[in-house]
Amino acid sequence: MNPKFWQGKKVFLTGHTGFKGGWLSLWLQSLGADLEGYALSPPTNPSLFERANVAEKMTSVIGDIRDLDNLRNVMKQFQPEIVLHLAAQPLVRHSYENPIETYSTNVMGTVNVLEAIRGTASVRSVVVVTTDKCYENQEWVWPYRENEAMGGRDPYSSSKGCAELVTAAYRSSYFNPSEYQHHHVGIASARAGNVIGGGDWSRDRLIPDILNAVNAGAAVLLRNPSAIRPWQHVLEPLYGYLVLAENLYSEGQKFSEAWNFGPEQADCISVLEIANKLINISGSKSSIALEDKAGHPHEAGLLKLDISKAKNLLGWQPMLSIDLSLKWICDWNKFFLDGSDLKFITLEQISNYQLLNTDNTQ
């Protein structure tokens, strides 16, 4: 990523009030982007968006991506050059309880974003963020590549597979790379692993649940201790989105495809290993207890991503091991518990991450 590229760039970010959106908003602000966000009100209390004063140096629009007319008008008025679509219903268990909300947000919301882009001539680069769960999970031991079949057993995973198909259809129908010289728009989808980091207070997510137990001195309850996931610090995929968006801006025809952003295979470890590591790094004496799985919806047991394409063609690679990622989360959590400035620690970790990437490229 070239930090100078982002100075003054007009960036439209959906989902800026969420966990990942809050981190990305602060990162883009630090790079000097002219940033406008469009999202519902923060989905949790507390929220990173409010505690880190994310809206301070950006234009924040509270709106629903399911409202096409409003979304289209807001985007057209702003005239962005780059669109980063993160807004979603992001929780698997919530999707079982609210399938209509999940599909309308993740599928039709994506349609609406792409429709709004069609009517905004200024747009040149688009990244649609989905998930590693968009693949038809066969519980294979080998990682999934970008050309694997879409699927999804639960409403969330299925809706994200649908969002991938929608993105591919819009790209082929309206922004075909073979006609790039006419429309000058590059559109790609990005599939991230299980994202972790400070400031995530989402319900039914592993790291927030562990930290809540550790902070309260209670036992850590694990529902599926043997499940293996591609854990990665939130800054890893966000860096991938920025690198991808920059490449789409300059060479849209070449990079308008699907991309995986995940950890190294050694960091794809079990839920139980994550819990033990986080408890040890935090210095907690919390114990681990197993929750009765009876009555709980299905959860995948094994999921990994092949990231060789992003490594070879984008020059992107993971910079934080799982141990360092968990240490950064514990450091962030201490700031929260101490009542310290959460914007400071967030921007400091962003800056430290950028230094890691700078050192790696020298």
Secondary structure in CASP SS format (residue, H / E / C, confidence):
PFRMAT SS
TARGET T0000
AUTHOR 0000-0000-0000
METHOD secondary structure of the structure
MODEL  1
M C 1.00
N C 1.00
P H 1.00
K H 1.00
F H 1.00
W H 1.00
Q C 1.00
G C 1.00
K C 1.00
K E 1.00
V E 1.00
F E 1.00
L E 1.00
T E 1.00
G C 1.00
H C 1.00
T C 1.00
G C 1.00
F H 1.00
K H 1.00
G H 1.00
G H 1.00
W H 1.00
L H 1.00
S H 1.00
L H 1.00
W H 1.00
L H 1.00
Q H 1.00
S H 1.00
L C 1.00
G C 1.00
A C 1.00
D E 1.00
L E 1.00
E E 1.00
G E 1.00
Y E 1.00
A E 1.00
L C 1.00
S C 1.00
P C 1.00
P C 1.00
T C 1.00
N C 1.00
P C 1.00
S C 1.00
L H 1.00
F H 1.00
E H 1.00
R H 1.00
A C 1.00
N C 1.00
V H 1.00
A H 1.00
E H 1.00
K H 1.00
M C 1.00
T E 1.00
S E 1.00
V E 1.00
I E 1.00
G C 1.00
D C 1.00
I C 1.00
R C 1.00
D C 1.00
L H 1.00
D H 1.00
N H 1.00
L H 1.00
R H 1.00
N H 1.00
V H 1.00
M H 1.00
K H 1.00
Q H 1.00
F H 1.00
Q C 1.00
P C 1.00
E C 1.00
I E 1.00
V E 1.00
L E 1.00
H E 1.00
L C 1.00
A C 1.00
A C 1.00
Q C 1.00
P C 1.00
L C 1.00
V H 1.00
R H 1.00
H H 1.00
S H 1.00
Y H 1.00
E H 1.00
N C 1.00
P H 1.00
I H 1.00
E H 1.00
T H 1.00
Y H 1.00
S H 1.00
T H 1.00
N H 1.00
V H 1.00
M H 1.00
G H 1.00
T H 1.00
V H 1.00
N H 1.00
V H 1.00
L H 1.00
E H 1.00
A H 1.00
I H 1.00
R H 1.00
G C 1.00
T C 1.00
A C 1.00
S C 1.00
V C 1.00
R C 1.00
S E 1.00
V E 1.00
V E 1.00
V E 1.00
V E 1.00
T C 1.00
T C 1.00
D H 1.00
K H 1.00
C H 1.00
Y E 1.00
E C 1.00
N C 1.00
Q C 1.00
E C 1.00
W C 1.00
V C 1.00
W C 1.00
P C 1.00
Y E 1.00
R C 1.00
E C 1.00
N C 1.00
E C 1.00
A C 1.00
M E 1.00
G C 1.00
G C 1.00
R C 1.00
D C 1.00
P H 1.00
Y H 1.00
S H 1.00
S H 1.00
S H 1.00
K H 1.00
G H 1.00
C H 1.00
A H 1.00
E H 1.00
L H 1.00
V H 1.00
T H 1.00
A H 1.00
A H 1.00
Y H 1.00
R H 1.00
S H 1.00
S H 1.00
Y H 1.00
F C 1.00
N C 1.00
P H 1.00
S H 1.00
E H 1.00
Y H 1.00
Q H 1.00
H H 1.00
H H 1.00
H C 1.00
V C 1.00
G E 1.00
I E 1.00
A E 1.00
S E 1.00
A E 1.00
R E 1.00
A E 1.00
G C 1.00
N E 1.00
V E 1.00
I E 1.00
G C 1.00
G C 1.00
G C 1.00
D C 1.00
W C 1.00
S C 1.00
R C 1.00
D C 1.00
R C 1.00
L H 1.00
I H 1.00
P H 1.00
D H 1.00
I H 1.00
L H 1.00
N H 1.00
A H 1.00
V H 1.00
N H 1.00
A H 1.00
G C 1.00
A C 1.00
A C 1.00
V E 1.00
L E 1.00
L E 1.00
R C 1.00
N C 1.00
P C 1.00
S C 1.00
A C 1.00
I E 1.00
R E 1.00
P E 1.00
W E 1.00
Q E 1.00
H E 1.00
V C 1.00
L H 1.00
E H 1.00
P H 1.00
L H 1.00
Y H 1.00
G H 1.00
Y H 1.00
L H 1.00
V H 1.00
L H 1.00
A H 1.00
E H 1.00
N H 1.00
L H 1.00
Y H 1.00
S H 1.00
E H 1.00
G H 1.00
Q H 1.00
K H 1.00
F H 1.00
S C 1.00
E C 1.00
A E 1.00
W E 1.00
N E 1.00
F E 1.00
G C 1.00
P C 1.00
E C 1.00
Q H 1.00
A H 1.00
D H 1.00
C E 1.00
I E 1.00
S E 1.00
V H 1.00
L H 1.00
E H 1.00
I H 1.00
A H 1.00
N H 1.00
K H 1.00
L H 1.00
I H 1.00
N H 1.00
I H 1.00
S H 1.00
G C 1.00
S C 1.00
K C 1.00
S C 1.00
S C 1.00
I E 1.00
A E 1.00
L E 1.00
E C 1.00
D C 1.00
K C 1.00
A C 1.00
G C 1.00
H C 1.00
P C 1.00
H C 1.00
E C 1.00
A C 1.00
G C 1.00
L E 1.00
L C 1.00
K C 1.00
L E 1.00
D C 1.00
I C 1.00
S H 1.00
K H 1.00
A H 1.00
K H 1.00
N H 1.00
L H 1.00
L H 1.00
G C 1.00
W C 1.00
Q C 1.00
P C 1.00
M C 1.00
L C 1.00
S C 1.00
I H 1.00
D H 1.00
L H 1.00
S H 1.00
L H 1.00
K H 1.00
W H 1.00
I H 1.00
C H 1.00
D H 1.00
W H 1.00
N H 1.00
K H 1.00
F H 1.00
F H 1.00
L H 1.00
D H 1.00
G C 1.00
S C 1.00
D C 1.00
L H 1.00
K H 1.00
F H 1.00
I H 1.00
T H 1.00
L H 1.00
E H 1.00
Q H 1.00
I H 1.00
S H 1.00
N H 1.00
Y H 1.00
Q H 1.00
L H 1.00
L H 1.00
N H 1.00
T H 1.00
D H 1.00
N H 1.00
T H 1.00
Q C 1.00
END
